[in-house]
């Protein structure tokens, strides 16, 4: 990855984390290690479709990863850089 590509990727990460809902999702995932959409909906009082839209953006730029367990899909932040960013604002 070139230096310019790295800068563009980092800008995409900060752009995604700049949205309050996405930042709250990522912060919650870092604090709880992993979570499914149903728990996010219950904890955040936001509709399932809105949460899913935000998770799709976070997945696209590799901030969160998902694991399917039967019918349940769990989300997790695995990137240590992202965890450090969240820790720095907590």
N, C-alpha and C positions, 0 to 999 in steps of 0.2 A: 504494500500500500504506500503510495507516495505521500509526501508531507501534505500536499493539497487535499488529497483524499481523506487523510486523517482529520484535517481541520473541518472538512465538510461533514464527516461522520460525527465529530464532536458537536458541531453546530446543530445537527439533527437531534442529538441526544438532549442538548439543552433546550431546544425548541419544544421537544416532547414533554420534558419535565417542567417547562414553563406554564403548562396548563394546570390549574389548581386540582382538578379531578385526577389527572394522570399522576401528578406529584403525590396526592393522597394515596392513590392505589399503590404506587411504588414504595412509598414510606411504610404503608401497612404491610406489604409483602416482605420488606426487609426486616421489620420488627417481628412478624409472625412466622417467618421463614417460607411459608407457602399458604395458599388459600384457594378456595374454589369460588366461582361467580356467585353462587347462592349466598355464601357467607358475606361476600363483598356487598351485595345488594342489601342484606339485612343490616350490616354495620354502617353503610354509608347513606342509606335511604335514597338511593338513586335507582332508576329502572334497570332491569337486566340488559335491555338493548343498548342503553347508553354506556354501561360498564363494558359490554362486549365490544362496542365501537372503540373505546379508549384502549382496551386490551389489544385489539387488532393493531393499532398504531404502535403500541409498546412492543408487540411481537415483531412487527415489520422491521424495526430498527434494533432488534435484539436486546432490548432492555429486560424483557421478561421471556421466560420459556414456559411451555406448558407440557404437562404430562397427563395422559389419559389413563384413568383407573376405572375400568368398567364404563359406567355412564357418566362418571364424574371427571371433570377436567380441572386439574390443579395448576396454579400459576406460581412462579418462583423467580426471584432475581438471583442469578448466579454470578454475574460479573462483579468482581471485587471493586472495580473502579466506581461502579454505580452505587454499591454499598457505602463506599467512602464518601461519595457526594452526599448521600442521604444522611450519613452519620455527622457530617460537617454542619448540617442545618438543623439537626435535632437537638 
